[in-house]
């Protein structure tokens, strides 16, 4: 099928798209690192460990920030040092129809929340 572009055009477009994706990933890593660096200054080692484990269990995460308020519904998280989260979740489709995505707010001291998106 002729898409009306040369191989060089296609290669350039793909290279630009790849560079953009890599930059996006770099920015998201930086947001996560900055947010967790702040969290590390206001919580103990046990709570920080549980927060990191919770994030790691969420698959793809992005848009980390420290928030002054939360949305979503409270969801208990037994066995964690933070005890509960606030969750605004929606169906993300997927092959099985039961994939979810949404926003998480983990309560922190001083009325702050670690907010991030997961999918």
ABEGO torsion letter per residue (X at the ends): XBAGBBAAAAAAAAAAAAAAAAAAAAAAAAAAAAAAAAAAAABBAAAAAAAAAAAAAAEBBBGBBBBABBBEBBBBBBGBAAGBBBBBBBBAEEAAGABBBEBBBBBBBGGBBBBBBBX
